[in-house]
């Protein structure tokens, strides 16, 4: 497991981000907290200078199980404990919700949980599974983020498109009233359902955008250009990546019944962005891939804009 991924579990089959410890059944929140190694508390302590002088206005967040420092925050920061974040997801999705994955990154500074929503969507003939990701930080770097991540079941491609008609991400700050905001976030469920509805319309529109093979090649070469000013290594690397993307568009079995259209290209781009091995795989590659589940994947976003511009 990558050095930055401290603890994590996943259910049955390894997920698209390739991280975690396998368990047989998706647990409810109480068990998920333990399986994910998140059954600890965030404690706040005063901050002192080297000579022992207390620094007013600031606290250091520490982890109860090992007293590890997670980050220095202002007095306005309100701790949201891991169990509260799970409780929020329980309250949001209702009784019986189970978690597909959860875990800790960067020594506990960031934690997340991912739950599959109970609804089943068939869009453009595909089953699209809607997931809700709740991301929290204990180092002051960000507030709570909640994001929709639809996944095409047949191939595990993420379809977290940046739609102009519906929000995909909801955020809250770590301030004094954050817990009331979190527990009032049932509107997030409406937001999630709205996103899935708009995603269906978006995919339908993509399916109607016909693309010639020439146009598809232009798109692909914009991602991986091969030009005379490149050195041999750059040309070789881009040709390898270009060939990989071409196979994912023209040869993928799961796209055999999908026409030459924008939806097919988005799936090929998502398949590449989600599953392809990079030229150089850094030690934190997989967790960065997972973080894009919340933030959005630049390659998928760019592909989506390219297709819409060609309509």
KEPA-287075 format. One record per residue (C-alpha): residue in one letter; z, x, y. Coordinates in steps of 0.001 Angstrom, whole numbers, plus 500000, padded with zeros to 6 digits. Layout:
BEGIN
SITE   residuo        w        u        v
SITE         a        Z        X        Y
...
end
This chain:
BEGIN
SITE   residuo        w        u        v
SITE         x   500000   500000   500000
SITE         x   499207   501221   503498
SITE         x   501927   503094   505341
SITE         x   502162   500540   508163
SITE         x   502622   497607   505779
SITE         x   506306   497661   504984
SITE         x   506747   494545   502816
SITE         x   504505   491694   501779
SITE         x   503601   489308   498941
SITE         x   500496   487359   498000
SITE         x   499814   484574   495516
SITE         x   497793   485149   492315
SITE         x   494497   486655   493515
SITE         x   494428   489519   495998
SITE         x   493623   488051   499445
SITE         x   490763   489105   501701
SITE         x   492938   491585   503568
SITE         x   493866   493358   500320
SITE         x   497590   493742   501012
SITE         x   500795   492838   499233
SITE         x   502717   492303   496007
SITE         x   501401   489692   493568
SITE         x   503431   486599   492664
SITE         x   502376   483739   490368
SITE         x   503157   480674   492465
SITE         x   503099   480094   496215
SITE         x   506779   479861   497200
SITE         x   508473   477517   499640
SITE         x   509967   479050   502766
SITE         x   513380   480019   501362
SITE         x   511839   482016   498512
SITE         x   508983   483294   500676
SITE         x   511483   484859   503055
SITE         x   512912   486894   500174
SITE         x   509596   487725   498478
SITE         x   508240   488971   501794
SITE         x   511293   491170   502409
SITE         x   512040   489274   505625
SITE         x   515565   488110   504772
SITE         x   517183   490095   507586
SITE         x   518405   489334   511093
SITE         x   517458   490800   514457
SITE         x   520548   491973   516313
SITE         x   520704   492927   519993
SITE         x   522689   495901   521284
SITE         x   523203   497466   524694
SITE         x   520981   500359   525756
SITE         x   522551   503615   526953
SITE         x   521309   506813   528536
SITE         x   521949   510187   526911
SITE         x   525129   510617   528945
SITE         x   526506   507270   527741
SITE         x   525720   505153   530805
SITE         x   524755   501585   529930
SITE         x   521351   500499   531249
SITE         x   521726   496993   532684
SITE         x   519045   494366   532114
SITE         x   517882   495669   528740
SITE         x   518755   495340   525055
SITE         x   517540   497120   521950
SITE         x   516520   494897   519050
SITE         x   517769   496265   515730
SITE         x   517370   495152   512139
SITE         x   520517   494086   510334
SITE         x   519701   495615   506946
SITE         x   519318   499207   508148
SITE         x   520114   499191   511893
SITE         x   516534   500391   512574
SITE         x   515480   500083   516222
SITE         x   512602   497619   516606
SITE         x   512090   497791   520366
SITE         x   513702   497670   523807
SITE         x   513421   494307   525564
SITE         x   514690   492715   528768
SITE         x   517693   490385   528931
SITE         x   515248   487475   529267
SITE         x   513876   488070   525778
SITE         x   514936   485434   523268
SITE         x   515080   486500   519625
SITE         x   513263   484231   517187
SITE         x   514631   485082   513750
SITE         x   512315   485277   510736
SITE         x   513942   482258   509124
SITE         x   513363   480239   512315
SITE         x   509671   481122   512272
SITE         x   509443   479902   508669
SITE         x   511403   476768   509559
SITE         x   508944   476119   512366
SITE         x   506048   476260   509904
SITE         x   507918   473957   507502
SITE         x   508526   471451   510292
SITE         x   504960   471719   511485
SITE         x   503219   471175   508151
SITE         x   505778   468931   506489
SITE         x   507732   468945   503243
SITE         x   506238   470842   500347
SITE         x   504334   473438   502358
SITE         x   503878   476682   500437
SITE         x   503042   480144   501675
SITE         x   500083   482211   500534
SITE         x   501240   485430   502140
SITE         x   503922   486764   504441
SITE         x   505231   490182   505333
SITE         x   506326   492873   507712
SITE         x   504299   495490   509580
SITE         x   505263   498650   511413
SITE         x   508859   498902   510256
SITE         x   509647   495250   510986
SITE         x   508304   495261   514526
SITE         x   505742   492622   513553
SITE         x   506119   489907   510929
SITE         x   503861   487088   509816
SITE         x   503497   484185   507457
SITE         x   500306   482437   506372
SITE         x   500375   478905   504965
SITE         x   497479   476917   503561
SITE         x   497259   473535   505229
SITE         x   497248   470542   502870
SITE         x   493892   469132   504009
SITE         x   490596   469765   502203
SITE         x   487415   470094   504242
SITE         x   483836   470001   502994
SITE         x   481547   471357   505699
SITE         x   477824   471941   505204
SITE         x   478389   471515   501471
SITE         x   481097   474215   501384
SITE         x   484815   473849   500790
SITE         x   486576   475365   503801
SITE         x   490306   475999   503351
SITE         x   492295   475841   506607
SITE         x   495112   478382   506940
SITE         x   497756   478588   509635
SITE         x   499007   482061   510557
SITE         x   502311   482467   512402
SITE         x   502727   485965   513870
SITE         x   505937   487127   515539
SITE         x   506987   490456   517043
SITE         x   510490   491870   517417
SITE         x   509545   494790   519675
SITE         x   508659   492832   522814
SITE         x   504925   493510   522480
SITE         x   503983   489844   522173
SITE         x   505385   486365   521791
SITE         x   504849   484023   518882
SITE         x   501195   483497   518045
SITE         x   499910   480707   515848
SITE         x   496276   480788   514785
SITE         x   493874   478766   512680
SITE         x   491961   480796   510092
SITE         x   489468   478785   508043
SITE         x   488292   480524   504855
SITE         x   485136   479662   502895
SITE         x   486621   479223   499437
SITE         x   483611   480293   497336
SITE         x   483493   483789   498832
SITE         x   486731   484178   500838
SITE         x   484816   484747   504082
SITE         x   486869   483998   507179
SITE         x   485220   481607   509633
SITE         x   487547   482020   512590
SITE         x   484838   481341   515161
SITE         x   485646   481488   518866
SITE         x   484615   477936   519644
SITE         x   484262   476961   523274
SITE         x   485290   473380   522480
SITE         x   488640   473958   520734
SITE         x   491499   476461   520862
SITE         x   492159   478525   517757
SITE         x   495335   480322   518941
SITE         x   498578   479018   520435
SITE         x   501178   481332   521962
SITE         x   504768   481201   523162
SITE         x   506807   483778   525058
SITE         x   510187   485187   524032
SITE         x   512085   483540   526863
SITE         x   515257   481483   526942
SITE         x   513498   478212   526129
SITE         x   511229   479577   523424
SITE         x   512968   477789   520554
SITE         x   512618   474410   522220
SITE         x   508930   475202   522757
SITE         x   508532   476253   519152
SITE         x   510141   473132   517762
SITE         x   508109   470960   520116
SITE         x   504911   472561   518825
SITE         x   503812   469685   516638
SITE         x   500971   469497   519101
SITE         x   499806   472661   517369
SITE         x   498988   470574   514318
SITE         x   496797   468376   516478
SITE         x   495243   471532   517892
SITE         x   494587   472796   514358
SITE         x   492993   469537   513279
SITE         x   490883   469468   516434
SITE         x   489724   473012   515706
SITE         x   488672   472109   512164
SITE         x   486811   469047   513437
SITE         x   484991   471122   516045
SITE         x   484337   473854   513470
SITE         x   482552   471279   511347
SITE         x   480334   470385   514287
SITE         x   479789   474083   515035
SITE         x   478748   474903   511476
SITE         x   476432   471898   511425
SITE         x   474815   473200   514623
SITE         x   474501   476702   513132
SITE         x   472794   475252   510058
SITE         x   470121   473744   512311
SITE         x   469327   477020   514077
SITE         x   466380   478405   512111
SITE         x   466067   482193   512039
SITE         x   462988   484158   511080
SITE         x   463494   487273   508997
SITE         x   462278   489273   511986
SITE         x   464988   487785   514219
SITE         x   467652   488456   511590
SITE         x   466554   492094   511413
SITE         x   466809   492328   515201
SITE         x   470368   491009   515012
SITE         x   471309   493465   512280
SITE         x   469774   496415   514093
SITE         x   471779   495506   517166
SITE         x   474893   496028   515064
SITE         x   473606   499189   513394
SITE         x   470785   500769   515418
SITE         x   468883   503775   514109
SITE         x   467310   505699   517009
SITE         x   465725   509095   517571
SITE         x   468572   510324   519772
SITE         x   471029   510016   516869
SITE         x   471888   512981   514692
SITE         x   471205   512887   510951
SITE         x   474748   511884   510016
SITE         x   474761   508945   512450
SITE         x   471364   507782   511166
SITE         x   472496   508039   507546
SITE         x   475719   506117   508224
SITE         x   474005   503332   510144
SITE         x   471273   503005   507530
SITE         x   473929   502629   504855
SITE         x   475753   499949   506839
SITE         x   472481   498208   507689
SITE         x   471450   498079   504026
SITE         x   474856   496639   503143
SITE         x   474545   493882   505748
SITE         x   470977   493100   504625
SITE         x   472156   492622   501031
SITE         x   474888   490269   502188
SITE         x   472317   488121   503990
SITE         x   469379   488123   501584
SITE         x   470959   488715   498168
SITE         x   474425   487064   498211
SITE         x   474592   484528   495306
SITE         x   476805   482176   497296
SITE         x   474108   481916   499997
SITE         x   471243   481227   497597
SITE         x   471177   477533   498525
SITE         x   471746   478122   502245
SITE         x   468596   478148   504346
SITE         x   467427   480914   506667
SITE         x   469607   479780   509522
SITE         x   472493   480691   511788
SITE         x   475154   479604   509289
SITE         x   473754   482003   506699
SITE         x   473814   484877   509195
SITE         x   477396   484097   510288
SITE         x   478463   484184   506628
SITE         x   476724   487503   506056
SITE         x   478395   488954   509161
SITE         x   481775   487555   508102
SITE         x   481339   488866   504559
SITE         x   480561   492323   505944
SITE         x   483376   492257   508524
SITE         x   485892   490959   505984
SITE         x   484977   492860   502826
SITE         x   482752   495886   503508
SITE         x   484198   499381   503224
SITE         x   483951   501314   506493
SITE         x   482450   504795   506720
SITE         x   485948   506198   507221
SITE         x   488878   504108   506035
SITE         x   491956   504837   508143
SITE         x   495437   504465   506707
SITE         x   496028   501268   508688
SITE         x   492573   499762   508108
SITE         x   493743   496834   505972
SITE         x   496534   495739   508289
SITE         x   494196   495950   511287
SITE         x   491814   493716   509343
SITE         x   494622   491254   508778
SITE         x   495682   491334   512441
SITE         x   492144   490270   513340
SITE         x   492973   487088   511439
SITE         x   494971   486170   514517
SITE         x   493116   487970   517284
SITE         x   489589   487265   516023
SITE         x   487039   489648   514563
SITE         x   484689   491227   517149
SITE         x   481766   491406   514720
SITE         x   481992   487727   513789
SITE         x   482388   486759   517448
SITE         x   479332   488807   518405
SITE         x   477243   487371   515561
SITE         x   478174   483852   516646
SITE         x   477115   484538   520259
SITE         x   473841   486096   519096
SITE         x   472928   483064   517005
SITE         x   473809   480592   519763
SITE         x   471697   482599   522227
SITE         x   468747   482342   519832
SITE         x   468974   478549   519567
end
